[in-house]
Amino acid sequence: MNGDQDVPTEATEANEAPQTPVQPEQDDAQRTTGVRLAQFAPAAVLVLALCAIGIGLMGKFISSRPLDLRENVAQIDSLIRTRLEQSVWAIESTDLTQEEMAQAGVVWLHISRQYELPPVAEVRTAVTSALRREVGRVGAELRVVNDDQEGMLLSVTFAGAETHTLRFSTGTLSDDEKAPVAAVEAPQDGPAIAIIVDDLGYGDEAAKRLSSLGVPLTVSVLPKLGASRKSAEIAREAGLEVMLHLPMATDADEPPEPGEIHVGMSRDAVARVFEENLATVPGAVGVNNHKGSKLTTLETEMSTFMSILGESSLYFVDSMTTSESVALDVAREFGLKAIGNDIFLDNERDMVNIEVRLNELMRTAERRGYAVGICHAKTATVDALRELLPAIQARGFRLVPVSELLAKHG
């Protein structure tokens, strides 16, 4: 072999190695995929177009459907009816009409109600504020359209639609009826109600607010507090009856309050604490217990206290902080002028609940001829009394101090 013969070398083979050819199977798959995509493209476009049309039609359908407020109106109407039915005011329903309305893509009921109001000036303010609070709970608004001698017209709106027209009619007020409601005299033989306001003594503002009501309430002042004496003096000067709100031991595990009578005290100790308490509440004519869920259930302790109370000319009111209390029975056994609380008016301190409790108190008074209710010297309660007590007098109930009630029923 000569040296010129072409002999492939390893380097030559590497440089001249052919590119790896595309496999026939892969080429066929790519062509098939392309064909399929081409076949399905029109269908996909059609599906997308149909979806767009469907979405457009659905949007048009939804936008064409009216906004239905009828359930909202029914809820508002229920609040109005319940509020007026629970009201201490004797408000009589005289007419009702309702009409389905449709305007600007909104469907609702318009309800027209008509009521007869008692001829008492303050009732209008009370009704308006009560209804405004009530419908406001669900986002509705109330406005006074008209208010004159013959009555008032109120309008309720929700989501821009007028849902209610409320007409309250009343006769022309006489000069007596235009006077402050506290001056409107109830019949002398009407059911008697005594309302006791507890917990005065922390400051003198409560006594001032209660005195401004011009209603014969009975206030009960806690002893040995910074404003005990001042509160009693303010109340007495305003003609209110004053009681000592005597702290008594409770079931709860809590420290004793100033002037508290607790379990196991000797008679001398009870007498001394009682005398000290009275000295801080000048002019007190009666006593009721503050708390006392423990002490008032113990006959021995109650006998000790009632024997001491019997040496004074003071009466006793069992606040009934527990259904197990024996205080009232023991007081009567000792020959004391005594009476028990029928209902706490403001365990929940909002206008609606206080009004419901006042209605219960009036029903008790109607059934028995008299009733006793206890509330507390809180701002919300005083505001509620200012608004609601005139209705009790207007309906023929007599608001009296406890001593007057005891003179006949003690």
Secondary structure, DSSP 8 states (H G I E B T S, - for coil): --TTS----HHHHHHT-------HHHHHHHHHHHHHHHHHHHHHHHHHHHHHHHHHHHHHHHHHS-EE-HHHHHHHHHHHHHHHHS-SS--EEEEEEEEEEEETTEEEEEEEEEEE--S-TTHHHHHHHHHHHHHHTTT-EEEEEEEETTEEEEEEEETTEEEEEEEEE-----HHHHS-GGGS---TTS-EEEEEEEEETS-SHHHHHHHTT-S--EEEE-SSSTTHHHHHHHHHHTT-EEEEEEEE--SS-----TT-B-TT--HHHHHHHHHHHHHHSTT--EEEEEE-TTGGG-HHHHHHHHHHHTTSS-EEEE--SSTT--HHHHHHHTT--EEE--EES-SS-SHHHHHHHHHHHHHHHHHHSEEEEEEE--HHHHHHHHHHHHHHHHTT-EE--HHHHHHHH-
